[in-house]
Amino acid sequence: MSVLPLVTQPHKILRRQSVTIDLAKANDYQILARDMIETMLANNGIGLAAPQVGYNLTLFIINKEVADTPDHLVLCNPTITFQSAGQNVMEEGCLSCPTLYGNIRRPEKVRVKAYDLTGRKQLFKAKGLFAKVFQHEIDHLRGTLIIDKFINE
């Protein structure tokens, strides 16, 4: 396992739509996922998307402390299937915009469909910080950064 170099703004990969992972080959990304976990932990992150380490893939991880799971979540090809009407504002930072923090308004609750690296479908109901991290990482897969979403309140 190794810590990967972080890609920071401005870098064109952070603005690209990520490529969908072929689920029949998802298991091929196990080493990348382990390295992404090491990278997230080494940088005190709570989530990390593949574009942030230079890979244009729909792969991301969420820290097990945020997910309240025994292991860090490693997911690919996510879709938000529900967003609550209720929203809240939370200050966000990003490993790819290391000195910038700002308030972002996001739905308070989301439901997400994604796949693990064995190709199995995973369904999540998330609220609070967990929901925010899902939305933040999925934004990365779409080429959106926190600086695009800052609000003045």
C-alpha positions in Angstrom: 0.0 0.0 0.0 1.1 3.5 -0.7 0.1 7.1 -0.3 -0.7 8.6 -3.7 0.0 12.2 -4.6 -3.1 14.4 -4.4 -4.3 16.3 -7.5 -5.1 19.9 -6.5 -7.0 22.7 -8.2 -6.4 23.9 -10.9 -6.0 20.5 -12.7 -8.0 19.5 -15.7 -8.8 16.0 -14.4 -10.8 17.6 -11.6 -13.1 19.1 -14.1 -13.8 16.0 -16.2 -16.8 13.7 -16.1 -15.4 10.4 -14.8 -15.6 7.2 -16.8 -18.0 4.5 -15.6 -16.3 1.4 -14.3 -17.1 -1.9 -16.1 -18.5 -3.9 -13.2 -17.1 -7.2 -14.7 -13.6 -5.6 -14.1 -14.3 -3.7 -10.9 -12.2 -6.1 -8.9 -9.2 -4.9 -10.9 -9.3 -1.7 -8.8 -8.6 -3.3 -5.4 -5.0 -2.0 -5.2 -6.0 1.5 -6.3 -8.8 1.5 -3.6 -6.3 0.4 -0.9 -3.9 3.2 -1.9 -6.8 5.7 -1.9 -7.7 4.7 1.6 -4.1 5.2 2.7 -4.0 8.5 0.9 -7.3 9.7 2.6 -6.0 8.6 6.0 -2.6 10.2 5.6 -4.3 13.5 4.7 -6.9 13.4 7.4 -9.7 13.1 4.9 -13.2 11.7 5.3 -13.7 10.8 1.7 -11.7 10.7 -1.6 -12.6 10.3 -5.2 -10.4 8.7 -7.9 -10.0 12.0 -9.8 -8.3 13.5 -6.7 -5.4 11.0 -7.2 -5.3 11.3 -11.0 -7.7 8.6 -12.1 -10.7 9.5 -14.3 -12.9 6.7 -12.8 -16.2 6.7 -11.0 -14.6 5.3 -7.9 -14.6 6.8 -4.4 -14.2 6.0 -0.8 -15.8 7.2 2.4 -14.1 6.9 5.8 -15.7 4.3 8.1 -16.0 6.8 10.9 -18.4 8.9 8.8 -20.2 5.8 7.3 -20.4 4.1 10.7 -19.3 0.9 9.1 -16.6 -1.7 10.1 -14.6 -0.9 7.0 -14.1 2.1 4.8 -16.6 2.2 2.0 -15.2 1.6 -1.5 -17.8 2.3 -4.1 -18.2 2.8 -7.8 -20.8 4.0 -10.3 -22.9 5.9 -7.8 -26.4 7.3 -8.5 -28.3 9.5 -6.1 -31.8 8.1 -6.2 -33.5 10.5 -3.8 -32.7 13.9 -2.3 -34.7 15.4 0.5 -36.4 18.7 0.1 -34.9 19.7 3.4 -31.5 21.2 3.1 -28.9 22.5 5.4 -25.7 24.5 5.1 -22.4 23.1 6.3 -18.8 24.4 5.9 -16.8 22.1 3.6 -13.2 21.7 2.7 -11.6 19.5 0.1 -8.2 17.8 -0.2 -8.0 19.1 -3.8 -8.6 22.7 -2.6 -6.5 22.5 0.5 -6.7 26.1 1.7 -10.3 26.8 0.9 -13.3 26.4 3.1 -16.8 27.6 2.6 -20.5 27.1 3.2 -22.4 24.8 0.9 -26.1 24.1 0.8 -27.0 20.5 0.2 -30.0 18.2 0.7 -30.0 16.9 4.3 -30.8 13.3 3.3 -30.0 11.2 0.2 -30.4 7.7 -1.0 -27.5 6.3 -3.1 -27.2 3.3 -5.3 -23.6 2.2 -6.0 -21.6 -0.9 -6.5 -18.7 -2.5 -4.5 -15.6 -3.8 -6.2 -17.2 -7.3 -6.5 -19.9 -5.8 -8.6 -22.6 -6.1 -6.0 -25.2 -3.4 -5.8 -25.2 -1.4 -2.5 -28.0 0.8 -1.3 -27.5 3.6 1.3 -29.8 5.9 3.2 -27.6 8.8 4.4 -28.3 11.9 6.4 -26.2 14.6 8.0 -22.4 14.4 7.4 -22.7 11.0 5.7 -25.1 12.5 3.1 -22.8 15.5 2.6 -19.8 13.2 1.9 -21.7 11.2 -0.6 -22.7 14.3 -2.4 -19.2 15.8 -2.2 -17.5 12.7 -3.7 -20.2 12.3 -6.4 -19.6 15.9 -7.3 -15.9 15.1 -7.9 -17.0 12.3 -10.3 -19.0 14.9 -12.3 -16.1 17.4 -12.4 -17.6 19.8 -9.8 -15.6 21.3 -6.9 -16.6 22.9 -3.7 -15.6 26.3 -5.1 -18.4 26.0 -7.6 -20.9 25.7 -4.8 -19.9 28.2 -2.1 -22.7 30.4 -0.9 -22.7 33.6 1.0 -24.8 33.4 4.2 
